[in-house]
Amino acid sequence: MTFWDFLVWSFWFYLVFVCITIFIRVIIDIFRDPTLSGWAKALWVLFLVIFPFLAAFIYLIARGGKMAQRNMAGMAEAQQANDQYIRQVAGSGAASPAGEIESAKRLLDSGAITQAEYETLKAQALAGTR
């Protein structure tokens, strides 16, 4: 194998890798798009199977502008779910003793509880019991 054979082989390997990546991204986008009906998704996939290069190019030209938007929306949704999970695991501010005392003080100030109930809630928060 000469150096040029290696370069040509590398070029074709790169091309195959890029094509497979594009096909996978297009298929993922087809199924991620909520505006496409089931029949439209089936036709796009069939078109990709029968004429892969032509279908991928047509899809990228016709619907490629929204691919990035759908990808960003999916990433934002995943980030929100991750943030919510972290908040849930870490606990809210009311779960800490200071947060419990603060919420008890607000209840006391609004007149919802008495001074004795406030002192009880405060002692429970400081003791770590509920």
Backbone hydrogen bonds in HBPLUS format (Angstrom, degrees):
<---DONOR---> <-ACCEPTOR-->    atom                        ^
c    i                          cat <-CA-CA->   ^        H-A-AA   ^      H-
h    n   atom  resd res      DA  || num        DHA   H-A  angle D-A-AA Bond
n    s   type  num  typ     dist DA aas  dist angle  dist       angle   num
A0006-PHE N   A0002-THR O   3.05 MM   4  6.36 153.3  2.12 145.6 152.8     1
A0007-LEU N   A0003-PHE O   2.97 MM   4  6.31 152.8  2.05 145.9 153.2     2
A0008-VAL N   A0004-TRP O   2.92 MM   4  6.14 162.0  1.95 151.8 156.1     3
A0009-TRP N   A0005-ASP O   2.87 MM   4  6.02 162.7  1.90 148.4 153.7     4
A0010-SER N   A0006-PHE O   2.84 MM   4  6.00 157.3  1.89 147.0 153.8     5
A0011-PHE N   A0007-LEU O   2.86 MM   4  6.07 154.5  1.93 145.6 152.6     6
A0012-TRP N   A0008-VAL O   3.00 MM   4  6.29 162.9  2.03 153.5 156.7     7
A0013-PHE N   A0009-TRP O   2.89 MM   4  6.09 155.4  1.95 148.7 156.3     8
A0014-TYR N   A0010-SER O   2.88 MM   4  6.05 158.6  1.92 149.1 154.7     9
A0015-LEU N   A0011-PHE O   2.92 MM   4  6.20 158.2  1.97 148.8 154.9    10
A0016-VAL N   A0012-TRP O   2.95 MM   4  6.15 159.5  1.99 148.4 153.2    11
A0017-PHE N   A0013-PHE O   2.97 MM   4  6.17 161.0  2.01 149.1 154.6    12
A0018-VAL N   A0014-TYR O   2.90 MM   4  6.13 162.0  1.94 154.6 159.1    13
A0019-CYS N   A0015-LEU O   2.94 MM   4  6.10 161.8  1.97 148.8 154.0    14
A0020-ILE N   A0016-VAL O   2.96 MM   4  6.14 165.0  1.98 152.4 156.2    15
A0021-THR N   A0017-PHE O   3.00 MM   4  6.15 157.9  2.05 146.0 152.5    16
A0022-ILE N   A0018-VAL O   2.90 MM   4  6.15 158.6  1.94 151.1 156.7    17
A0023-PHE N   A0019-CYS O   2.91 MM   4  6.15 163.0  1.94 152.8 157.3    18
A0024-ILE N   A0020-ILE O   2.95 MM   4  6.14 160.5  1.99 150.4 155.5    19
A0025-ARG N   A0021-THR O   2.95 MM   4  6.16 163.9  1.97 150.6 155.1    20
A0026-VAL N   A0022-ILE O   2.91 MM   4  6.09 159.2  1.96 151.9 157.5    21
A0027-ILE N   A0023-PHE O   2.96 MM   4  6.14 162.6  1.99 149.5 154.2    22
A0028-ILE N   A0024-ILE O   2.89 MM   4  6.09 163.0  1.91 153.5 158.4    23
A0029-ASP N   A0025-ARG O   2.92 MM   4  6.08 158.3  1.97 144.7 151.0    24
A0030-ILE N   A0026-VAL O   2.86 MM   4  6.09 150.0  1.95 147.6 156.2    25
A0031-PHE N   A0027-ILE O   3.18 MM   4  6.46 163.3  2.21 151.4 153.7    26
A0032-ARG N   A0028-ILE O   2.93 MM   4  6.06 131.3  2.17 141.6 156.0    27
A0033-ASP N   A0029-ASP O   3.07 MM   4  6.01 135.9  2.27 145.0 152.3    28
A0041-LYS N   A0037-SER O   2.99 MM   4  6.26 158.2  2.04 150.9 156.8    29
A0042-ALA N   A0038-GLY O   2.94 MM   4  6.16 157.5  2.00 144.5 150.8    30
A0043-LEU N   A0039-TRP O   2.87 MM   4  6.12 156.5  1.93 149.2 155.5    31
A0044-TRP N   A0040-ALA O   2.93 MM   4  6.15 159.6  1.97 149.2 154.4    32
A0045-VAL N   A0041-LYS O   2.97 MM   4  6.20 164.2  2.00 151.4 155.7    33
A0046-LEU N   A0042-ALA O   2.90 MM   4  6.06 160.3  1.94 147.2 153.3    34
A0047-PHE N   A0043-LEU O   2.82 MM   4  5.95 157.6  1.87 147.1 153.6    35
A0048-LEU N   A0044-TRP O   2.84 MM   4  6.09 147.0  1.95 144.1 153.6    36
A0049-VAL N   A0045-VAL O   2.93 MM   4  6.22 142.5  2.07 144.7 154.9    37
A0050-ILE N   A0046-LEU O   2.94 MM   4  6.18 161.5  1.98 153.3 157.8    38
A0051-PHE N   A0047-PHE O   2.88 MM   4  5.70 160.8  1.91 146.0 151.7    39
A0055-ALA N   A0051-PHE O   2.86 MM   4  5.75 164.8  1.88 160.2 165.4    40
A0056-ALA N   A0052-PRO O   2.98 MM   4  6.00 157.6  2.03 142.7 149.2    41
A0057-PHE N   A0053-PHE O   3.00 MM   4  6.18 164.1  2.03 150.4 154.6    42
A0058-ILE N   A0054-LEU O   2.93 MM   4  6.12 164.0  1.95 151.9 156.7    43
A0059-TYR N   A0055-ALA O   2.85 MM   4  5.95 160.4  1.88 148.0 154.0    44
A0060-LEU N   A0056-ALA O   2.91 MM   4  6.07 161.7  1.95 148.4 153.5    45
A0061-ILE N   A0057-PHE O   2.95 MM   4  6.12 151.3  2.03 146.3 154.1    46
A0062-ALA N   A0058-ILE O   2.78 MM   4  5.86 171.2  1.78 155.4 158.6    47
A0063-ARG N   A0059-TYR O   2.76 MM   4  5.42 160.2  1.80 144.9 151.9    48
A0064-GLY N   A0060-LEU O   3.09 MM   4  4.18 125.7  2.40 106.9 112.8    49
A0067-MET N   A0064-GLY O   3.14 MM   3  5.08 144.0  2.27  96.9 107.6    50
A0070-ARG N   A0066-LYS O   2.93 MM   4  6.16 161.4  1.96 156.2 160.3    51
A0071-ASN N   A0067-MET O   2.93 MM   4  6.12 154.3  1.99 147.2 155.0    52
A0072-MET N   A0068-ALA O   2.85 MM   4  6.04 160.3  1.89 149.6 154.6    53
A0073-ALA N   A0069-GLN O   2.91 MM   4  6.08 155.9  1.97 145.5 152.4    54
A0074-GLY N   A0070-ARG O   2.96 MM   4  6.13 155.1  2.02 143.3 149.9    55
A0075-MET N   A0071-ASN O   2.94 MM   4  6.20 153.5  2.01 146.2 153.8    56
A0076-ALA N   A0072-MET O   2.85 MM   4  6.06 155.9  1.91 148.6 155.2    57
A0077-GLU N   A0073-ALA O   2.94 MM   4  6.11 155.4  2.00 145.7 152.3    58
A0078-ALA N   A0074-GLY O   2.97 MM   4  6.18 156.3  2.03 143.8 150.3    59
A0079-GLN N   A0075-MET O   2.88 MM   4  6.09 152.2  1.96 144.9 153.0    60
A0080-GLN N   A0076-ALA O   2.91 MM   4  6.15 155.6  1.97 147.0 153.2    61
A0081-ALA N   A0077-GLU O   2.98 MM   4  6.22 158.6  2.03 147.0 152.8    62
A0082-ASN N   A0078-ALA O   2.89 MM   4  6.09 153.4  1.96 144.4 152.2    63
A0083-ASP N   A0079-GLN O   2.82 MM   4  6.06 161.4  1.86 151.1 155.9    64
A0084-GLN N   A0080-GLN O   2.87 MM   4  6.04 160.6  1.91 149.3 154.8    65
A0085-TYR N   A0081-ALA O   2.94 MM   4  6.09 154.2  2.01 143.1 150.3    66
A0086-ILE N   A0082-ASN O   2.92 MM   4  6.18 158.1  1.97 150.3 156.3    67
A0087-ARG N   A0083-ASP O   2.91 MM   4  6.16 162.3  1.94 150.8 155.6    68
A0088-GLN N   A0084-GLN O   2.89 MM   4  6.06 153.9  1.96 144.9 152.6    69
A0089-VAL N   A0085-TYR O   2.88 MM   4  6.09 160.5  1.92 152.1 156.8    70
A0090-ALA N   A0086-ILE O   2.80 MM   4  5.86 164.1  1.82 152.3 157.6    71
A0091-GLY N   A0087-ARG O   2.83 MM   4  5.68 135.0  2.04 135.0 146.5    72
A0095-ALA N   A0092-SER O   3.05 MM   3  5.49 154.2  2.12 111.3 119.0    73
A0096-SER N   A0093-GLY O   3.40 MM   3  5.78 151.9  2.49 105.8 112.4    74
A0100-GLU N   A0096-SER O   2.91 MM   4  6.21 157.2  1.96 157.0 163.6    75
A0101-ILE N   A0097-PRO O   2.92 MM   4  6.14 159.9  1.96 151.8 157.2    76
A0102-GLU N   A0098-ALA O   2.90 MM   4  6.06 153.3  1.97 143.2 151.2    77
A0103-SER N   A0099-GLY O   2.93 MM   4  6.16 159.9  1.97 147.4 152.2    78
A0104-ALA N   A0100-GLU O   2.90 MM   4  6.08 152.1  1.97 143.7 152.1    79
A0105-LYS N   A0101-ILE O   2.85 MM   4  6.06 149.8  1.94 145.4 153.7    80
A0106-ARG N   A0102-GLU O   3.02 MM   4  6.32 151.8  2.10 146.2 153.4    81
A0107-LEU N   A0103-SER O   3.05 MM   4  6.31 153.7  2.12 142.3 149.3    82
A0108-LEU N   A0104-ALA O   2.87 MM   4  6.16 152.0  1.95 145.5 153.8    83
A0109-ASP N   A0105-LYS O   2.81 MM   4  6.05 161.9  1.84 151.3 155.8    84
A0110-SER N   A0106-ARG O   2.92 MM   4  6.10 145.5  2.04 143.3 152.4    85
A0111-GLY N   A0107-LEU O   3.09 MM   4  6.18 118.5  2.48 133.1 147.7    86
A0112-ALA N   A0107-LEU O   2.93 MM   5  5.21 136.9  2.12 160.0 158.8    87
A0111-GLY N   A0108-LEU O   3.07 MM   3  5.10 143.6  2.21  97.9 109.0    88
A0118-TYR N   A0114-THR O   2.93 MM   4  6.21 153.1  2.01 146.4 154.6    89
A0119-GLU N   A0115-GLN O   2.95 MM   4  6.22 157.4  2.00 147.6 152.9    90
A0120-THR N   A0116-ALA O   2.99 MM   4  6.25 152.3  2.07 144.2 151.8    91
A0121-LEU N   A0117-GLU O   2.90 MM   4  6.16 164.7  1.92 152.7 156.2    92
A0122-LYS N   A0118-TYR O   2.87 MM   4  6.03 156.5  1.92 150.1 157.3    93
A0123-ALA N   A0119-GLU O   2.91 MM   4  6.07 157.4  1.96 144.3 150.2    94
A0124-GLN N   A0120-THR O   2.91 MM   4  6.16 157.5  1.97 149.7 156.2    95
A0125-ALA N   A0121-LEU O   2.89 MM   4  6.07 156.2  1.95 145.8 152.5    96
A0126-LEU N   A0122-LYS O   2.97 MM   4  6.18 159.3  2.01 149.0 154.4    97
A0127-ALA N   A0123-ALA O   2.88 MM   4  6.02 143.4  2.02 142.1 152.5    98
A0128-GLY N   A0124-GLN O   2.88 MM   4  5.97 124.0  2.20 138.1 152.1    99
A0129-THR N   A0124-GLN O   3.05 MM   5  5.20 135.0  2.26 148.8 151.6   100
A0128-GLY N   A0125-ALA O   3.28 MM   3  5.08 138.0  2.46  90.2 101.8   101
